[in-house]
Amino acid sequence: MNIERIIFLVAFGLTAIWFGWRVFMTKSMIRSALSLLASMAAIGLLFLVMQAEFLGVLQLMMMATEMTIMAIFMMMFMMDPGGMGNMDMSHQKKASFLFALLTGLCFALVAVLHPWRLSMEIVPSPARQNHDLGIELMQRSMMIFETAGTSILVAMIAAVATALTFKSIKNQ
Amino acid sequence: MTELIIVLVIAAVLFGLGVYGALNQTNLVMIMMGIELMLGAAMLNLVAFWFYLHPNTFSIQMFVLVVMTVMALEATVGFAIATQRFRTKGSVEVEEAAELKE
């Protein structure tokens, strides 16, 4: 057991949970987006604590841009982005709280009760990890990786087609 | 084993928070935030499984990359739907989108 690692795991984990909670508890939409950014950054730091350096850095970079874009969209679409009007934008509070509690509890119980068999293998160095991940992506999992690329293309086309206003539809 | 359980419990709590947000919020962008939180928890689980159970199996890291892609795609398509909805109805509140089920 590595005490230092446990301390960092708990610290970053609690940070992620706290900011994840703040996302839905604040009235200001910009604070929500920035809280989600902080939560995702804490998850990225957890990746770094678990020595997945490439994934950790990738998570930090991707979430920084994604949440900034999300904040901009929030400003565009919300009636009250600053939360000054104190509008209530929630529904079915009790049911969603109960369902979320049940889901989280089930997963936590599985995590605690399952007899995990830890690996005795040594975790490869970051350079070795990058090399091996590259080999994995270009050999055995190439089709899956390419499918992800194609999905991005399809999503881009679908997003543009959905967001456009077509004249023929407008005239009807 | 304690470390793995700590990470998995953190991920379970984050997933629960995501479920709460997705069910509780009425705004489309806020619902997407809940889904992002759930996917973040899934990625945390995957990295924990890689680190503690199979450190030499890189298909798990590849799967994290796929989940990250799904996160970006969900945001892309979600924002496109939000943009269209805002253009036609002037609001992205899901409470006002009941006619979609008709």
Interface residues (C-beta under 8 A of the other chain):
Chain A: M1 N2 R5 I6 L9 V10 G13 L14 A16 I17 G20 W21 V23 F24 M29 S32 A33 L36 S39 M40 I43 L46 F47 M50 Q51 A52 F54 L55 L58 Q59 M62 E66 I69 M70 F73 M74 M76 F77 M78 M79 M89 S90 H91 Q92 K93 A95 S96 F97 F99 A100 L101 T103 G104 L105 F107 A108 A111 V112 W116 R117 L118 S119 E121 I122 V123 P124 Q129 D132 L133 I135 E136 L137 R140 S141 I144 F145 A148 S151 I152 A155 M156 A158 A159 V160 T162 A163 T165
Chain B: M1 T2 E3 L4 I5 I6 V7 L8 V9 I10 A11 A12 V13 L14 F15 G16 L17 G18 V19 Y20 G21 L23 N24 Q25 T26 N27 L28 V29 M30 M32 M33 G34 E36 L37 G40 M43 L44 V47 A48 W50 F51 Y52 L53 H54 P55 N56 F58 S59 Q61 M62 V64 L65 V66 M68 T69 M71 A72 L73 A75 T76 V77 F79 A80 I81 A82 T83 Q84 F86 R87 S91 V92 E93 E95
